[in-house]
Amino acid sequence: MKGRVGAFAALLLLAGSARAQPLRRGVTRPAAGRVAPPPPDLRGRFGLDVAARLLRSTDPDDRLRGLQRVAATRTPEALALLETASGATSPGGFDPRSPLAGVARNDPRALLVIVRALAGWTDQETARAALAGILSAPTPAFATRVASPSSRDPAADEEEGAARVLLARREAAIALAASGDPLALEALVAIGRSGGPGQAAALDALAVHPPSAPLLGGVRLTTPATVALAVAVGDLRSIDVIAGEVRASDGAVRSAAIAALGEVGDASVVGVARAALHDHDARVRVAAAEALVRLGTADAAPAVEALVADDATTREGLRLAAQVQGEGVAKACAARAAASADPAMRAAAIAALGRQTSPAAIGALTALARDPAMQGDATAAIARSPSAAATPALEALALAPATRRLAARAYFVRRYTRGERRASLDGLLEAMAVSHDAPARAIGIEALVALGERPLAGALGDADARVRRAAAMGAMGRWSARSRDALLEGLAVEKDPATREVLAFGLVDGGADARVPTQGLAEWAAAGGADAPLAALALARRAADEDAPAVDALLASRDPVIREHAARGLARSRARDAVGRLARAYAWEADAGVRRAVVEALAAHAADGEDAPALRDALAVASRLDPDAVVRWTAGRALDGAPFSRTEVVREVAWVRLLPAAGAGLPHDVTAALLLPDGAAVPFAFDDDGYALVPGVQPGQARVRLAPRLPSYEASAP
C-alpha cells in the first residue's frame, strides 16, 4: 500500500466525518446546520493501538491510514488523539510534547481527515478549540507538500497542498459555524475581524450559517469585511450599525457601508449617497453611484457618467454603465472607447455601449466597427445590443467589403440569440454558404447549420477542412442524436488534425460507441489537445473494470479540467467501482469545479438507486462541510432522494477572437477549448480572420484554453 491510499482507507476517511442516513429510506436526517455525529464505538474493530503505531511511522501514507482509523472511532481517546494530531492541547489527552503532536499539519491530506473527524465532535469544547486553532494558525504552520521523491513536479505538489490547506480551513470554519455554539461563533467573528489567514474562511462560514442571535448588533464594524459580513448574515438589526459607519474616517469603511446599505435596499442611503458623490475618496464615489444605481434613482445615470469621465473611477464607471441608460452615459463611454490606448479599457467601454438602447450608442459602435483595432469588439456589441437600431446598422456594415464578413457573423449571433431577421441579411448568409471562397463559405455554412437551414451531414462532406470545422461548430447550436451521430461518423474518418479535434464535440454526452476505439480516446486524452477533456469523459464512461488504471490516471491528472470530465464520465459508468472511485476522488479534491462534477456524478448514481456506504458518506461530507454552495445543495438533494437533473438554460453564442502577439502573424488551423460555467469543455477552431463563433453554449463567464503546441499569441473572449 505504500505510495498510495487504498480504497478501504479512503472509505474510512469519509466514514469518520459525517454519517448520512440511507437514501430514500424515510429516515430523518440530522437537523439543519448540525454535523451528524460519528458512528458508535468501533475500538474492537479498529484498535487505537494500531492507529497510534501507524501515526508514529515516518511514512506519510502510514500516518494517514492511522488518522483514518482514528477518525472512524467514536471514543474519548480517539478525540484526544485527533486534537493532539491537529496540534491542539487537550486536558487529560495526549502529551503535546508527544511525537504525535501536530502530525496532521505535515500533510494537507491528514489535515482534511482531522477537520472532517472533529466536525463530528463539535458538541465538545476541546474539538471546537482544535478546529479554531486550525482555522487561525499561520500558514507556515502547515506543510503544503508531502515529501515524495517520485514527484515529477514539486511546484504542482506545493500548489495542490496549499489548496488543500485552504479547503481544510474553510471546512473547519463551516463546522464551527454549524455548531451554533455561542463561543464558537464569537471566535469566528474575532477571526473574521482579525485580518489573519483564516479571515475569509470565517466570514464565508458565518454567511453559510448565519447566527440566530444578533452577534454583530453591538459590535463596531471597523473593516469592510465585517460590514460585508453584516449584510451577508442578513440581520436587519445590523443596519443601524452599518449606517453609523457612512461617515467613518476610513474611506474603505465609508465606501463599504454605503455599498452595503444600497445592497440591502435601504432608501435612507439615498441622501448620503448623493452627498458622497463628491467625496475626495474615489472608492466612496463609486460606492455612492452604485447605491443610486441599485435603488434606481433618477440621478443614477449622471452619477455613472461622472465616474466614466473621471480617470480615477473610469473602470468602475464602465462596469456600472451596463446597468443604466442615458445619452450622457453613451457619449461618455464612446469618448473613452475612442480616446483610450488601453485595450482592456476600450473593450470595457465598447461592452458598456453594447448595453445602451439609444441610437447614439449604435452610431458610436458603427463608427468603431470601421477601426481594425476595435471592429471585432464593436461588431459583437452590436450583435447583442438591445437597441432597435442594431439590425439596420448591421445591414449598413454588410454593404462595405471590409466589414461584410463581420456583419454576417454578427447577424448570425443576433438571429440565434434574439430571433431578429432581415431578408437582406438572410440572403447574405445564403450567398456566403455557396461561395467559392472557403473562408466566406465557412461563415455561411456554420450559421445555416446552427439555424437549422442546412443539413449537417452534407456540410461535413465539404472538400475544405475549414468548412467542415465550421459545420461541426454549427452543429453545437442545434444539438440532437442525429448531429452526434454525424460528428462521430466524421470523427472516425477525418484526416485533418484540427478538424478532428472539433468533430470530437460528438463525444460531449459520452456516447462514442465502437466508431471511436478506446485506444484512440486514451491517446487523445493524453495528448492535451482541445478534444482531451471530452475524450477523458468518453473514456471514463466507457471504461470497464479492466480499464481501472486508465480511469484512475484521469482522476489523478494535474489538469482539473481532465479530472472534472473524468468524473462526469463516471456519472454514467456502469463499472462496479465507479462510485468508489468518485468517493475517493472527492476525499482530497481541492478544486471546487471538480468537486461539483464529482458530487453531481454521485448524485446521478444515487438517483439510479445506488445506496453504497461510500456514496452516502461522501455526500454527507459534501452536504455539510463543502465550502461551495452548489456542492452542498446538490449533495443535500441527493441525500433527500430528490431526482438529479440539470437545469435547462437559454443558449448563447460565444464570440472569441484570436489576436497575434506583437510582431507576429495570425496563426492558422488553431484549435482551443471553451471552458463553460457548467464545467463543459467545448472544442472549437478559429477561422482565417481569427474569429470563432461557438453557438449553443451556456451564458456566463467562460475561459479559453489554447492547445499547448501553439506558437506565442493571446486570445480574448469578450
Buried (B, 14 or more C-beta within 10 A) or exposed (E): EEEEBEEEBBBBBBBBBBBBBEBBEEEEBBEEBBBBBBEEEBEEEBEBEEBBEBBBBEEBBBBBBBBBBBBBBBBBBBBBBBBBBBBBBBEEBBEBEBEBBBBBBBBBBBBBBBBBBBBBBBEBBBBBBBBBBBBBBEEEBBBBBBEEEEEEEEEEBBBBBBBBBBBBBBBBBBBBBBBBBEEBBEBBBEBBBBEBBBBBBBBBBBBBBBBEEBBBEEBEBEBBBBBBBBBBBEBEBBBEBBBEBBEBEBBBBBBBBBBBBBBBEBEEBBEBBBEBBEBEBBBBBBBBBBBBBBBEBEEBBBBBBBBBBBEEBBBBBBBBBBBBBBBBBBBBBBBBBBEBEEBEBBBBBBBBBBBBBBBBBBBBBBBBBEEEEBBBBBBBBBBBBEBEBBBBBBBEBBEEEEBBBBBBBBBBBBBBBBEEEBEEBBEBBBEBBEBEEBBBBBBBBBBBBBBEEBEBBEBBEBEBBBBBBBBBBBBBBBBEEEBBBBBBBBBBEBEBBBBBBBBBBBBBBBBBEEBBEBEBBBEBBBBBBBBBBBBBBBBBBBBEEEBBEBBBBBBEBEBBBBBBBBBBBBBBBEBEBBBBBBBBBBBBBBBBBBBBBBBBBBBBBBBEEBEBBBBBBBBBBBBBBBBBEBBBBBBBBBBEEBEBEEEEEEBBBBBBBBBBEEEEEEBEBBBBBBBBBBBBBBBBBBBBBBBBBBBBBBBEEBEBBBBEEBEEBEBBBB
